[in-house]
Amino acid sequence: MLSVAGPAARLPGTVNLTDGKPYGQNTWFGRVDPATGAWEPSSKVDAQTTTAITALLANFAKDPAKVASLYGKLTGNCCFCSRDLTDQRSVSVGYGPICAGHYGLPWGE
């Protein structure tokens, strides 16, 4: 799951990548600095997982709508907010209208 760090975070505005579980129970994979695009992987995650996530983020950077859509269709959850996709349009796109608006992605038919 991707989420933007809030104003009280150690590095506000960075994009965090987690497994989507509630804070404190989740696995934090690392963060991306939106100003530079730099990926800072967590030191607590194994090398194989870090390599896979690095490749996923590179694909996401090339085509965010496609990668977000594939994730949503595969899991039934939005990759940004982790909510269940229940609306037929959201299911067909792979993410919901609110997240589409937040991230400037196409939504609906």
C-alpha positions as CSV (number, residue, x, y, z in Angstrom):
1,M,0.0,0.0,0.0
2,L,1.2,3.5,-0.8
3,S,0.4,6.4,1.5
4,V,1.7,10.0,1.9
5,A,3.3,10.7,5.3
6,G,1.3,13.4,7.2
7,P,2.6,16.6,8.7
8,A,3.5,14.9,12.1
9,A,5.7,12.3,10.4
10,R,9.4,12.3,10.6
11,L,9.6,13.0,6.9
12,P,6.3,14.6,5.9
13,G,5.2,14.3,2.3
14,T,7.2,11.2,1.5
15,V,5.4,8.3,0.1
16,N,5.5,5.2,2.3
17,L,5.2,1.6,1.1
18,T,3.7,-0.9,3.6
19,D,1.8,-4.2,3.5
20,G,-1.4,-2.2,4.3
21,K,-1.9,-3.6,7.8
22,P,-2.8,-1.1,10.6
23,Y,0.1,1.1,11.9
24,G,2.2,-0.8,14.5
25,Q,1.1,-4.1,13.0
26,N,2.3,-3.4,9.5
27,T,5.6,-4.1,7.6
28,W,7.2,-0.9,6.4
29,F,9.1,-1.5,3.2
30,G,10.5,2.0,2.8
31,R,9.7,5.4,1.4
32,V,10.1,7.5,-1.8
33,D,11.0,11.2,-1.7
34,P,8.6,12.8,-4.2
35,A,10.9,15.8,-4.6
36,T,13.9,13.7,-5.8
37,G,12.3,10.3,-6.6
38,A,14.8,8.6,-4.3
39,W,13.8,5.2,-3.0
40,E,14.9,4.5,0.6
41,P,14.2,0.9,1.4
42,S,13.9,-0.3,5.0
43,S,16.9,-1.9,6.5
44,K,14.7,-4.5,8.2
45,V,13.5,-6.0,4.9
46,D,15.4,-8.8,3.2
47,A,17.4,-8.2,-0.1
48,Q,15.1,-10.3,-2.2
49,T,12.0,-8.3,-1.1
50,T,13.8,-5.0,-1.6
51,T,14.8,-6.0,-5.1
52,A,11.2,-7.0,-6.0
53,I,9.8,-3.8,-4.5
54,T,12.4,-1.7,-6.4
55,A,11.3,-3.3,-9.7
56,L,7.6,-2.7,-8.8
57,L,8.3,0.9,-8.0
58,A,10.2,1.4,-11.3
59,N,7.2,-0.1,-13.2
60,F,4.8,2.1,-11.2
61,A,6.8,5.2,-12.1
62,K,6.5,4.3,-15.8
63,D,2.8,3.6,-15.7
64,P,1.1,4.3,-12.4
65,A,-2.5,3.7,-13.6
66,K,-1.6,0.3,-15.1
67,V,0.3,-0.9,-12.0
68,A,-2.4,0.4,-9.6
69,S,-5.1,-1.2,-11.7
70,L,-3.3,-4.6,-11.8
71,Y,-2.9,-4.6,-8.1
72,G,-6.5,-3.7,-7.4
73,K,-7.8,-6.4,-9.8
74,L,-5.4,-9.0,-8.3
75,T,-6.2,-8.2,-4.7
76,G,-9.7,-6.6,-4.7
77,N,-8.2,-3.7,-2.8
78,C,-7.0,-0.2,-3.7
79,C,-3.2,0.0,-3.7
80,F,-3.3,3.5,-2.3
81,C,-5.8,3.2,0.6
82,S,-6.2,-0.6,0.9
83,R,-10.0,-0.3,0.9
84,D,-12.1,-3.1,-0.6
85,L,-13.1,-2.3,-4.2
86,T,-16.9,-2.8,-4.2
87,D,-18.3,-0.4,-6.8
88,Q,-18.3,-2.1,-10.2
89,R,-16.4,0.8,-11.9
90,S,-13.8,0.7,-9.2
91,V,-13.4,-3.0,-9.6
92,S,-13.0,-2.7,-13.3
93,V,-10.4,0.1,-13.0
94,G,-8.6,-1.4,-10.0
95,Y,-8.8,1.7,-7.7
96,G,-11.5,4.1,-6.5
97,P,-12.5,7.5,-7.6
98,I,-11.2,9.3,-4.5
99,C,-7.7,7.9,-4.9
100,A,-7.9,8.5,-8.7
101,G,-8.5,12.1,-7.9
102,H,-5.7,12.3,-5.3
103,Y,-3.2,10.9,-7.7
104,G,-4.4,12.3,-11.0
105,L,-5.4,8.9,-12.5
106,P,-8.2,8.1,-14.9
107,W,-11.3,6.5,-13.3
108,G,-14.5,5.1,-14.6
109,E,-15.5,4.3,-18.2
